[in-house]
Amino acid sequence: MKLSVVVPTLNGRDRLGDCLDALSRVAPDAEVVVVNGPSADGTTGMVRDREDVDVLVELSDRTVNVARNAGIEVAGGDVVALVDFDHRVETGWLDALREGLDRAAVVTGPVREAGDGEDTSSEPTDVGPERRTIAGREVTYVEGGNVAFRRGVLDDLDGFDEYLETGGSRDAAHRLAGMDHKVAFSPDLAVTHESAAPTAVDGGRDGRDWGWKYRALAYRLVKNYGVRPTVLRRTLSHAASDSLSVARDVFGGRATPSGWIGNGRDVLAGIATGASDGAVARRRDRSPARNPHGISTRADRAVAKYEWR
């Protein structure tokens, strides 16, 4: 097995360094591809000074699915893993990856939250993956920041859908199920998520964008299943659950009524836009891949590339 590990990053220099240290320790023979796009915290210089990175790809886009596809394009392995910059692979990760790929062409594992300086290596990791049955199709969701694919599966998928700014891995799971590709879950294929400290130079992640959450949800459901009652029920069920959650915050004084109304408008607009764009995408790509915005659709992702291999 020739393994490539793609690490998308954006303004994550400090945590990226920890991620690369862990990969160097746990999977020293893997090809490491860092996709940076575009950071303003010295990430480029830090990566170019390291000897354990094989390829650095610089992007102008700031979306994770573009970064994933750019890394997949240049990765040379017959197995390609995706690990987020703020995740550290744990001892046993590589053995679990090999074992999982013996069972299926795609393998994913758990993401643990790091403690305050605690050793998390003994924490239980036997919680299984999230699964749903949609329109008679059983979908096993993958962790986008901790998943590995055999190259042929990525070719079938044509990578990730670059329309999506969020939910790309969930969309990939729907498409994997539609092509009858099995997903294995290994509790030992574990990574630890390292949150940004309040004073960290690489900052934190943005809060939830309700409009984009529902735009992505409606888009991927309509694109993969068409306009049907199941899709409508799932979308409205998610919206009702989130609405009740925000309502509790309003009554508890943690949110304002005007904010609740504004969120509602964002949700409705997101659903309308996503459903419309999903229907267009479904017409554009009638193949099992259901990916009109995949790797094959463009050739200008990278603005610079540095190779040590």
Secondary structure, DSSP 8 states (H G I E B T S, - for coil): --EEEEEEESS-HHHHHHHHHHHHHH-TTSEEEEEE-S-SSSHHHHHHT-SS-SEEEEES---HHHHHHHHHHH---SEEEEE-TTEEE-TTHHHHHHHHHHH-SEEE--EEE--SS---TTS-------EEEETTEEEE---TTEEEEEHHHHHHHTS--TT-SS-HHHHHHHHHHHTT--EEE-TTS-EEE----TT-TT-------HHHHHHHHHHHHHHHH-S-HHHHHHHHHHHHHHHHHHHHHHHTTSS-HHHHHHHHHHHHHHHHHHHHHHHHHHHH--STT--TTSGGG-S--EEEEEE--
